[in-house]
Amino acid sequence: MSNELAPEGPELQPDGMGFDEEAGSEDASHLLPPIRELPQDREFLEGAFYSIQTADGAPANPPQQLGEILGQGLFQSLTDVHLFGRNAASEPWLEVGPMTPEPVQILVAQELLPVSGEPLAQDDLEMFEMVAGRVAKTLKREKQAPKEDAGAAAGRSNNLAALKGTLGETFGMSLAGSFQLADVTDCCLSLGMKRHGNAFAWYGGKSTGDPIFHVTVDGAELTQGAQGATGKINLAYTVAAVAQPRKVLERIFAACYYFQKRLGGDVQMDDGSAPTDAVARGEHARLEGAIKKVEDAGMRPGHIITKRLT
């Protein structure tokens, strides 16, 4: 079985910012190609927002970019408000940005759980209605009446806040044996990983942003210049925090077998069981259970609100 995964779509090139340059003894980063964003990763998640739709518009032909119409300043001010668009009711709502051509339909949506983790009050959501009105006016559209009472949305915000800390389940694989810390470090760097505290993390080929999975070792820390040995290498991620958990497992599988090829040892699941062939395809019953738990809560893995519940 080849341990190399085919790239998916255009690869994201590091911009050279955000990390100190540190390289391994070889370049094996092609074994962990970036995970291509899917349209559903940007799809509107009803359970995470209080939303108001504008009346349908009649975009120019060709349509202007939203940033030209709304202004960059307005976009930058929408820190906890998101815009979604579509051209027909039969299409899904997808998040739009300043470079997006003006769509026929616009949905203005307020995050129901802010960064603070504190629930929103009804007054907060009524203030958001003014923001939605400003967006609609700038787009020269009428603001439609919300389909949900602000008080009911505040109740949903409370329910979300009560879920905080319940979606932090981790999943991953490990390598058991005897390994020199310097060799583990070299493997991590060779795979294109970056230091993250006293561990390593894979950032999906990007040079900024949130880590996708972490590499740690038992009984030691992977600090710069670390010496000594460990009996176990752990590769793990928080299922709810990544957009495509099955694809992340595929990358961890490939990384584990790269470690094994260079360092020896036995590849295991994080509970010590042997991986099946399905793991190479990102399939495992425990992973499916963790994903279902997120979805049963009305959330989606990797969504900005879901991450706040981990």
Buried (B, 14 or more C-beta within 10 A) or exposed (E): EEBEBEEBEEEBEBEEEEBEEEEBEEEBBEBBBBBBBEEEBBBBBEBBBBBBBBEBBEBEEEBEBBBEBBEEEBBEEBEBBBBBBBBEEEEEBBBBEBEBBBBBBBBBBBBBBBEEEEBBBBEBBBEBBEBBBBBBEEBEBEBBEBEEEBEEBBEBBBBBBEBBEEBEBBBBBBBBBEBBBBBBBBBBBBBBBBBBEEBBBBBBBBBEEEBBBBBBBEEBEBEEEBEEBBBBBBBBBBBBBBBBBBBBBBBBBBBBBBBBEBBEBEBBBBEEEEBEEEBBEBBBEBBEEBBEBBEEBBBBBBBEBBBBBB
